[in-house]
């Protein structure tokens, strides 16, 4: 799909030219082809977040936070802090009139060091390395009006892509498979 290429190119442009770290979190089953083509954007690629999620209990907590963010974004865009001290801006992705997922612009440490310290205390090994990765997050938060402006076209492109792909809905097995892959993509998945 041409619109999917535009989405990929725009995200790469925002990351390269504006230093944004963008991830897409579809929370309802969507057409298989659309999900598979945007799958690389389904995870935070921030080294601190990758490190945090290497500890299974934290990975589960992160997925729980994503579900909470999904419910909160139903009321509109917001800025929040995760359990590990990372600030992110969250924007809804809509399909017609319902929210089906969200866009996250993340990687900011703001003032949440106490949460990173609490996470480091529970981390089985490498608590100091975890804190070192936390310190490499971007200091301070970006201008909200700038983010609102540059994320609006991405939201519209995603909404258009979901509408265009809506004709070929997936079956129940496909939906369960996609949900499993979304929650276990970092694990050892076999056939």
Secondary structure, DSSP 8 states (H G I E B T S, - for coil): -HHHHHHHHHHHHHHHHH--EEEEEE-S---HHHHHHHGGGSS---HHHHHHTTSHHHHHHHHHHHHHHHHHHTT--EEEE-TTS-EEEEEEEEETTEEEEEEEEEEE-TT-HHHHHHHHHH-SS-HHHHHHHHHTSBSS---HHHHHHHHHHHHHHHHHHHHHHTTS---HHHHHHHHHHHHHTTS----
